[in-house]
Amino acid sequence: MISEARPSVVVLGGGYAGFTLAKSLDDVADVTLVDPSDTFMHNVASWRTLVEPEWLDRIFLPFDGLLRHGRFVRDQAVAVDGRRVTLASGRRLEPDYLVLATGSSYPFPAKSDVWDAEKTRARMLDAHDALRGARRVLVVGAGPSGLELAGEIKAFFPDKHVTIADIGADVMPGPFDQALRDELRAQVHGLGIELKLGSPLKALPEAAPATLSPISITTEAGDELTADIWFRCFGVEPRTGYLTGALAEARDARGYVRVDEYLRAGGVDRVYAIGDIADADRDTVGSANAQATLVAANIRGEITGSPERTAYEKIPPMVIVPLGPEGGAGQLPGQGVFGAEQASGIKGATLFADVYAEMFNVPAGSTRK
């Protein structure tokens, strides 16, 4: 039963979906945002930070400035069954509403695998130094992340030889217009980036990604690829291992949480799963924001006496892939496919850094430590 006081909302995970929902309900609910890090990492700008470390002061935004009425708790869920939450500290929570938004892991440096901002900063600087010392770079994965990384490297280090390898026959797998792939391939070719597509690697490099080490591998087609450093640009894994009971049973074979049309986890009332852990849509910031906005609106409606719910609808194919600050291409609903000038104007030049700084109440242009 929902309490007569301000209803309690616990949000597990402070990524794009989690912090958006927490902030959206801060004025009508008693919101608690739980995340194992004290700092949000704006990983949309991770590749820019790798090539231009000055961006380190723009991508780390402290959670303590996000909410005006609610609270941030630095902790991590270790068991969740229904609305019963057990944190690593031993603390237990059972809110009126629970939102699971624990996100996904992805290879460094696109995302960090440690919960300490200063350690992540140090690793990013080490990766930057390693990249600077490399003459040849191998990027494994020709999706948006791999293309963006290769474009950033060539924009800031034009003399480096960059190769993108992928098992797929073309770049950008997914429900996108072929014109987008054609535009991106043309720009990649113009930057001097080598594409090795259509054949799997016999094995990944033995060296750790983002470290300086001689690399020589071959594809099944017989091509030899050599490099001084490599980056892994594939391998999303949803973070849902803490779910127990009926919620654990709601996970599919890949670890994603099955949700109903209202994004309720396993159909459980007042327990929602949004963002990268939900099976509702593709794993993108756009879909995470859309899901957070919808669930926040539905919870707000219940709290304020307008319980009519809106069902989630998948967002149409949309993406912007910068190739450095001035290059890239995208596809948006109602606009179709567009090239470098528009991609730079919308995303590539700023990577939305100031937008997120404002959301976290960080003054534009200030140094974020």
N, C-alpha and C positions, 0 to 999 in steps of 0.2 A: 504493500500500500504506500502511496506517495505521501510524504509528510505534509502538514499544513504550512510549515515554514517554507523558506525558499528551497525548492527541491534540489537534491544533491546530484551532481553529474561528475563522474570520474572519467577522465580521458587517459587511456594508457597509450603513450607515444606522442612525442612532440614534433613529428615530421610535418610535412605540408598539410596533410589531412587533419592530424590531431590538433595542431596549434590553431588552425583556421576554425575548427569547430569550437574549441575551448574559448577562443576570443569572441566568437559569435554569440555565445550563451552567457557571457560574463555578467551581463546586466540583468538577467532574469533568473539565474540559478546560482547555487553554491558550487562553483566549479573547482575541481582539483585536477591539475594536469600533472601526470607522472611520467618522468623520463629519466633514464640512467645517466644522461649527460646534463650538465648545467647550461649548455649552450646549443642553440639550433645551428646546424651547418647548412647553409644555402648551397646545396651541392649542384644546383643548376649551373653554378659558376666554378665548379671544381677544376675543369680543364683549363679555364682562363687563369686560375690561381696557380696551376702547375707551371705554366709558361711565364707568368708575370706575378711573382710572389707578393707584390704590393697589394694584390687583391686579398691577401690573408686578413687584412684589417676590415674587409667588407663582407666576408662570408660567415663570420661567427657572430651570432646575435644572442645575447644572454636572455634566458627565459624569465629572469626576475623582473623584466620590464614589460612583459607581455600583457598580464592581466591587472586590471585596476581593482577588482573586488575579490576575485578568486585567489587561489594559491598554487604555487609550483612546488612539487615535491620531487627531490632528486632520489629516485629509487627505481626498482625494476620489478615487474610482476614475475613471480615464479610459479604461481598456480592460479587459474581462474576457472571457476565452475559456476555457471549462471552469472549472477551479479556478485558472487563472493570472490573477493580478490585477496590473495596473499602476496605481500611484497618481500623482497630479499631481506629487508630489515626485520621481518617478522610481523610488521604492522598488517592489520587486516581491515579491509574496507568492504562495505556493502551499500553502495549508493542507490538512489532511486533510478538512475539511468547510468549505464555503463557503455562506453564507446571504446572499442578495440581499434587502435590505429598505430600498431607497433611497426608497421612498415616492412622493409625488406633489406637484405644485405646485398652488396654488389662490390666487385673488386675495387680495392684502393688504386688510385686516389679519387675515383668518382665518388665513392663513399668511404667513410672511415670505419674501421673495424675495432676501434677503441673508443671509450666513453669519456676521454679527457681531451679538451680542446687544445691544450698546450702540447700534448704529445702528438696530436694530429698535425698541428702547425709545424712541429719539428720534423715529422715524417714528410710533410709536403715540401719543406725546404730541402731535405735530403734527396727527395725524388727530383726536384728541380735541378739540383746540382748534378745529379746523375744524368739527367736529360741533356744538360748543357755540355757534358763531357762526351756525349755519344755523337758519332758521325752518321750512323745508320739506325733507324728506328723501325720496329715491327709492331703493328697494331693488329691484334687478332679480334675480328668482329667488324662487320660492315653495316651494322645498324646505326641508329642515330648517334649513339655514344662514340663508336669507333670513328665515324666520319667527322664528328665534331672535334675529337681529339686530334686527328690527323690534320684538320684544317687549322687548328690553333697552333700546332707545332710549326707548320709551314709558314703561317702568318708571322710568327715571332722569330723563327729560325729558318729562313728560306733556303739556306745552304745545306740543310740536313736532308738525307735521303729517307723518305718515309714510304713504307709498304703497308698496305692493308690486305690481310688475308681472310677469306671466309669460305665456308663450304657452299654457300648459296651461289647461284649463277648470276645474281645481280645484287646491288646494294639495297638497303632499306626494305627488309621483309615487312609484310603487314599490309593492311587494307588501304594502300595509297595509290594515287593515280600514277601510271607509268611516266607521265610527263615530269613528275617530281624526281623520280629516279634518274631520268635522262638529264635533267637540269643539274642535279648533284654530281653525276658522273662527269658531265662536261666541265664543271668547275673544278672537280678533283683532278681531272686530267690537266686543266690549265695551270693548276698549282704545282704540277710535276709529281704528284703522288702516284705511286705504282699500285695497281690493283691486281691481286691474285685471287680470282674467284672461281667457284665451281668445283673445287677439289678439297677434301679434308686434309688437315695436317696429319702426318703419321704419328706425331706426338707433340705435345706442347713443350716449349723450352724448359729445361731443368732449372735454369736460373729463376730466382724470384722476380715477379714483375716489378717494374719501376726501379730496378737496380742495374748498375753498370756491370755488364758481364758479356763476354763473347757468346754469340748465339748462332747456331747453324742447324736448321731443321729442313725437312723436305715435305712436300705434299704428296698425296697418293698419285698425282699426275706426274711426279718426278721432278718438279721444280725445287731447286734449293734456295732457301731464304736465309740470308745472313743479316745480322744486326748486332748492335752493341747494347741495346736495351729493348725491352718489349713491354707492352701493356695489354692486359686482358680486358676486353670490352664485351663481355657476355657473362651470363650467370646470375640472374636475379633469383633470390631465395626468400620467400616470405618468412617473417619471424613470428611463428605461431606455436612453437614448441612448448610454451607455458600453459596451453589450454588443456583442461582436464574434463572428465565426465562427458556430458552431452555435447559440450563445445568442441572437445577433441574429436568426437565422432562426426562433427560438422565439417571437418577438414577433408579436402579431396586428396588424391594420391600425390599431388605436388606440394601439399601443405597449405593451399589457399582455403579460406573459410567460405563455405557455401552460405549465401545470403538470399533472403527472399526479395520481393519487389520493393520492400521498404528498407532494405539493407540490414535487416535484423539477422544476427548471426544464428544460423540454424533455425530461423524462425522464432527464436526465444524473445518474448516480449521485453522491451526496454533494454536489450543488449544488442548493440550494433557493431558491425565490422565495416570499416571504410579504408579507402586507400589501397596500398599495394598488397594487403593481406586478403582483400575481398575478391571473390570470383566474379564480381559484377561487371568488370570492364577491363580494358587494357591498363597496364601499369604506367601511368603518366601523371605528371603534376596536374594537368588539366582535369583528368577524371577524378583525381584525389580531391581537388578543390570542389568539383561539382557534387561529389558524394558528401563531403563535409557540409556544404551549403544546404543540401536537401535534408540531411538528418537533423541539422541544427534547426531548420525551419519546422520540421515535424515535431521535434521535442518542444520547441518554443510554443507551437500551437497547443500541445497538450497542457503545458504549464499555464498558458494564458486563457484557456477555456475554448480553444478552437481546435478540437481533436481530429478534424478531418485531415487525413494523411495524403501526401503526394507520393506516387511511386517513382522510382528511379528509372530513367531511360538512358541507355548508352549514348555517350556523346559521339557525334560523327567523327570520322577520321580527321585528325588535326595534328600538325606537328610543325615546328620551326627548327631547322638544323643549321646553326651558324657554322661557317667555315672561316673562323677568325672574326675579328670585329667588323669587317666590311664585306664578308662573303656569306654564302649560304643560300638556302631556299626553304620554302615552306608550303603548306597546304592548309587552308582554313575554310570552314563552312561559309558559303556565300562569296568567297573570294577566289576559290580554286587554287591553282599552283602559281607561285610567284618566285622571283629570283632574289639576287643579292641585295639590291637597294632596300626592298621592303623587309627582307629578313633582318638586315642590319638595323633598320629603323625601329622595328618592333622588339627585337630581342638581342641581336648580336652585339650591338654597341655597349649596352648597359647590363644585359643579362638579368634585368629586373632587380638589381641589387638595392637601389634606392626605394623601390616599392616595398620590399621586405623589411628594410630598415625602418620605414615608417610604421609598418604593422607592429614591430617590436618596440615602438616608441624610442628608437635610437635616432638622434639628430643626424640629418644628412651630412656626410662629409666628415663625421667624427671618427676617431680611431677606436676600434673595438678590440679590446684585449680579452 
